[in-house]
């Protein structure tokens, strides 16, 4: 038994991968294709992707949102967990990065579920709110520019139904959130974490998965 989360060394982490991860071949191939990317560290870990897919299934989600697609592994993980008529509104500004993932979405047979919008995410979210889609989504994943997290969160909270779930990435920020801030991103995440801790509109859990994953369940 333990009263705190275990520290993971490489041996234990590999044990988790060997005894838990069940990837579609397209997921494995996309991770490999991203490994040599200059910003490969922006891709979520396979255990986080699998965890989010389980959350989507537990929610019975049909309409989901992703803010920050990068090369598309997280979008692929969520899309695989959705029913065949499910939809993922995927928001990003980079055709260069997102086009890497498209062939793997096709390979996995989920490209029809992913509505990729190449535009500033806040503009896309505002348009969906203006179109009357508030309260119609089940799940959202935020993993983009940290200084915009608060705005993305507020918009996703509006778009989600009661009982919908927002997952927010990088909320431990390599441990930097627990030290005096040395950057705008760190300061933004520190303020954001404080805000969520006090937000009575949600039930909250900040988990030490990968770089920190916060779950906010809309009350």
C-alpha positions in Angstrom: 0.0 0.0 0.0 1.1 3.6 -0.5 -0.4 6.9 0.6 1.1 8.8 -2.3 1.7 8.3 -6.0 4.7 6.3 -6.9 7.7 7.8 -8.7 8.3 6.1 -12.0 11.7 5.0 -13.1 12.3 3.8 -16.6 11.9 0.1 -15.7 8.5 0.7 -14.0 7.3 2.9 -16.8 8.2 0.3 -19.4 6.3 -2.3 -17.2 3.2 0.0 -17.5 3.6 0.2 -21.3 4.1 -3.6 -21.6 1.2 -4.5 -19.4 -1.4 -1.9 -20.2 -1.1 -0.3 -23.6 -3.3 -1.6 -26.3 -2.7 0.5 -29.4 -4.3 0.3 -32.8 -1.5 -0.2 -35.4 -2.2 3.3 -36.7 -1.6 4.7 -33.2 1.8 3.0 -33.0 2.7 4.1 -36.4 1.8 7.7 -35.8 3.8 7.8 -32.6 6.8 6.5 -34.6 6.2 9.0 -37.3 6.2 11.8 -34.7 9.3 10.6 -32.8 11.7 12.5 -35.2 9.7 15.7 -35.2 11.5 18.7 -33.8 8.6 19.2 -31.3 8.0 15.5 -30.6 7.7 16.3 -26.9 4.3 18.0 -27.6 2.7 14.6 -28.3 0.8 13.0 -25.4 2.0 9.7 -24.0 0.3 6.4 -25.0 -0.9 5.8 -21.5 -2.6 9.2 -21.5 -4.2 8.6 -24.8 -5.5 5.2 -23.6 -6.8 6.9 -20.4 -8.7 9.6 -22.3 -10.2 7.0 -24.6 -11.5 5.1 -21.6 -13.0 8.3 -20.2 -14.7 9.0 -23.6 -16.2 5.5 -23.5 -17.3 5.8 -19.8 -19.0 9.0 -20.7 -20.8 7.5 -23.6 -19.5 10.5 -25.5 -20.7 11.2 -29.0 -19.6 14.9 -29.5 -16.2 15.9 -28.4 -13.7 18.8 -28.8 -10.0 19.0 -29.0 -7.9 22.2 -28.8 -4.4 21.6 -30.0 -4.1 18.7 -32.4 -0.3 18.7 -33.2 0.3 15.5 -35.3 -3.0 14.0 -34.3 -2.3 11.1 -31.8 -4.7 12.4 -29.2 -7.4 13.0 -31.8 -6.9 9.5 -33.1 -7.1 8.0 -29.6 -10.4 9.8 -28.9 -11.9 9.1 -32.4 -11.2 5.4 -32.0 -13.2 5.5 -28.7 -16.2 7.2 -30.3 -19.1 5.4 -31.9 -19.1 5.3 -35.7 -21.4 8.4 -35.9 -19.4 10.2 -33.2 -17.7 13.5 -34.0 -14.5 15.3 -32.8 -14.2 19.0 -33.4 -10.4 19.3 -33.8 -9.0 22.8 -33.5 -5.5 23.8 -34.6 -3.7 26.4 -36.6 -1.0 24.3 -38.3 -1.7 22.4 -41.5 2.0 21.4 -41.5 1.6 19.5 -38.2 -1.9 18.1 -38.6 -1.3 16.8 -42.1 1.1 14.3 -40.5 -1.8 12.6 -38.7 -4.3 12.5 -41.5 -3.0 9.3 -43.2 -3.1 7.5 -39.9 -6.7 8.7 -39.2 -7.6 7.2 -42.6 -5.6 4.0 -41.8 -7.6 3.6 -38.6 -10.9 4.2 -40.4 -11.8 7.2 -38.2 -11.1 10.2 -40.5 -14.9 10.7 -41.0 -15.3 11.3 -37.3 -12.7 14.2 -37.1 -13.8 17.7 -38.2 -10.4 19.5 -38.4 -10.8 23.3 -38.2 -7.6 25.1 -39.1 -8.2 28.5 -37.4 -7.6 30.1 -34.1 -9.4 27.8 -31.6 -11.1 30.6 -29.8 -12.7 31.8 -33.0 -13.9 28.2 -33.7 -15.4 27.8 -30.2 -17.1 31.2 -30.3 -18.6 30.3 -33.7 -20.1 27.1 -32.2 -21.5 28.9 -29.3 -23.0 31.5 -31.6 -24.5 28.7 -33.6 -26.4 27.5 -30.6 -24.3 24.5 -29.7 -23.9 25.3 -26.0 -24.6 22.2 -23.8 -24.3 19.8 -26.7 -20.8 18.3 -26.2 -19.7 15.5 -23.9 -16.0 15.8 -23.7 -13.2 18.3 -24.4 -9.4 18.1 -24.4 -7.3 21.3 -24.0 -3.7 21.0 -25.0 -2.6 24.3 -26.7 -1.1 27.7 -25.9 -1.0 27.9 -22.1 -1.8 31.6 -21.9 -5.1 31.0 -23.6 -6.2 28.1 -21.4 -8.6 30.2 -19.3 -10.6 31.3 -22.4 -10.6 27.8 -23.9 -11.8 26.4 -20.6 -14.7 28.9 -20.3 -15.8 28.2 -23.8 -15.6 24.5 -23.4 -17.5 24.7 -20.1 -20.3 26.5 -22.0 -20.3 24.0 -24.9 -20.4 20.9 -22.6 -23.6 19.4 -21.2 -24.1 18.9 -17.5 -21.9 15.9 -16.6 -19.6 16.6 -19.5 -15.8 16.4 -18.9 -12.9 18.7 -19.7 -9.4 17.2 -19.7 -6.6 19.8 -19.5 -3.0 18.8 -20.4 0.3 20.1 -18.9 -1.1 21.3 -15.7 2.0 20.2 -13.7 4.3 21.7 -16.4 7.3 19.6 -15.5 6.9 20.6 -11.9 7.4 24.3 -12.6 4.0 25.2 -11.4 5.2 24.4 -7.8 8.1 26.9 -8.0 8.3 30.7 -8.5 7.3 31.5 -12.0 10.0 32.3 -14.6 7.8 32.5 -17.7 4.3 33.7 -18.9 3.3 30.1 -19.5 4.1 29.0 -16.0 2.3 32.0 -14.5 -0.7 31.3 -16.7 -0.9 27.7 -15.5 -0.4 28.6 -11.9 -3.3 31.1 -12.1 -5.4 28.6 -14.0 -4.8 25.8 -11.5 -5.8 28.2 -8.6 -9.0 29.2 -10.5 -10.1 25.6 -11.1 -9.4 24.6 -7.5 -11.9 27.4 -6.5 -14.4 26.8 -9.3 -17.7 25.6 -7.8 -19.1 24.9 -11.3 -17.0 21.7 -11.6 -15.8 18.6 -9.7 -12.0 18.5 -10.0 -9.1 16.1 -10.1 -5.5 17.0 -11.0 -3.7 13.7 -11.8 0.1 13.1 -12.1 -0.3 11.5 -15.6 2.4 12.5 -18.0 2.9 16.3 -17.5 -0.2 16.6 -15.4 -3.8 16.1 -16.5 -6.6 18.0 -14.9 -10.2 16.6 -15.1 -13.0 19.0 -14.7 -16.5 17.5 -14.5 -19.3 20.0 -15.2 -21.9 20.1 -12.4 
